[in-house]
């Protein structure tokens, strides 16, 4: 399983929940919370289980954490739960993919912070841009999110190229 596959799974929620800033922030906080709790839970079990049992434990822990968060959101933040919809369930798949791509191995702390930091920055930036352009209109559709993400990535590449040449 490649790291690109695990990271590409973040693309669907990145585009899907970034139509408003509140949804983007909510999803980012919840995904960081769930992945952190998942990492702690698997850390205690990883050395005690065989590889086959690790997969089953990984699925069970990830699904349990996401289900608990969904129940808490239904009880205390129903509008946010309704807006995030199916994207919350993708966090459990993301946890399992990250587990088997070596994301939770020792020495990967900096990579974890960078990945979720970049994910949060992109979510918030897209949420702000899509909100500024026009909430509830065409900007809420996924193609606009892809176009804005492409423009952000192109701007980053141009900035990096400009910084290297000067």
N, C-alpha and C positions, 0 to 999 in steps of 0.2 A: 504494500500500500504506500503510495507516494505522499509526500508532504503537500504537493500541489493539489491532490484530491481532497485532502482534509481541509486545506485552506479555501478551495473553491466552493466547498459546502457553505461557507459564510456569505457567498454572493447572493443567494436567494433571500435571506433575511435582510441583507444590506440594502437591496433594492426594494423589498416588500414592506419593510417597516420604517423606511426613512422618509415617508411622505409628510410626516409632521415631526417636530422636534421632540415632543413629549413621548411619542411612540419610540423614536430612535433612542432617546436616553433610557427609557424604561427597559427596552430590549437589551441594551448594552449592559446596564446594571444587573439585570436578571441573568444574562449569559455569563458574565464574570462571576457572579455569585454561584451559579450552578456548576460551572467548570471548576471553580476553586473547591467547592464542597466535594465534587466528584474526585478531584485529585487527592484530597485528604482521605476520602473513603477508600480509594483504590490503593493508596500508599500503604495503608495498614494491611491490605489483603494480598497485594501483588506477590510478595515473596512466599506466601503460604499456599498459593494455588498453582496448579499446572497451567499450561498455556490454554488448553481447552476450557478449563474452569474459569480462567481469567476472562475469556470472552463472555461467558454466561454471567459472571459476577459484574462485569463491566456493563452489560446490557441492563441488568437488574438495578444496579445502583443509579445509572443515568436515567432510566425510565422512572424510577421511584422519586428521584429528586425533582424531575420535571413535573411529575404528577402532583407532588406536594406543593410546588410553586404555583401550579395551575389552580389547585384548590384554594390556596391562600389568596390568589388574585380574584377568584370568583367570590370569595367571602368579603374581601376588603377593598378591592379595586376592580369591580366588574367592568366598567367602561374600558379600562386598559386591557383587561383580559379579552374582551370582545374584539378590540382593535388588533391585538397581537395574533389572535387566532391560531392557525396551524403552525406559525413560525416558532412558537415555543417548543413544540415537539421536535423540531429540527435540532434543538440544542442537545438532546440526548444522542442523536446520531452523530453530531459533531463531537461529543465527548468520546464516543467509542472510536471514531476515526482518529481523533487526536491521540488516544491511548495507544493505538497500534501503529502510529507513525512516529512514536518516540517522543512525543511532546512532553510527557510527564517524567522523562528520565532525569536523573541527577545532572546538574550542570546546564539545564535548559531554562533556568529561571529568567535570564535576560531575553531569550527568544520568546518566552511566554508573555512577558510584559510588553515586548515590542509588538507582537501579533495582536494582542487585545487592545493595546494602546492605539495602534493603527486602525483597528476595527472600530473603536470608539470614536476616533477623530473623523473617520469617513462617515460613520452613521450620523454624528452630530452635524458635520458640514453639509451632508446631503439633506438632512432634515431642515437645517436653516435655509439652504438655497431653495429647496422645493417649497418651503413655507413662504419665503420672500417672493418667489415668482408667482405664486397664486395657489393658496390652499383650496382644495375641493374642486379644482378645475382639471384641465388636462394634465397638470403637473403631478397629480396623484397617480397617474398611470405608470406602469413599469417602464415603458420605453423612454420616458423622460428621465427616469432614474438612471437608466443605462447611459443615456447621452450625457447627463451631468457627471456621472462617474468617469466616463471616457474623457470628458473635458478636464476633470480634476487630475486624472492620471497623466494626460498629455501635458498639462501645466506643470506637473511635478517633474516630468522628464525634461521639459524645456528648461526649467529652473536648474536642474542638475547639470544639464549640458552647458548652460550659460555660466554656472558657477565654476565648472571645470576649465572652461576656456579663458576665464578672466582671473 
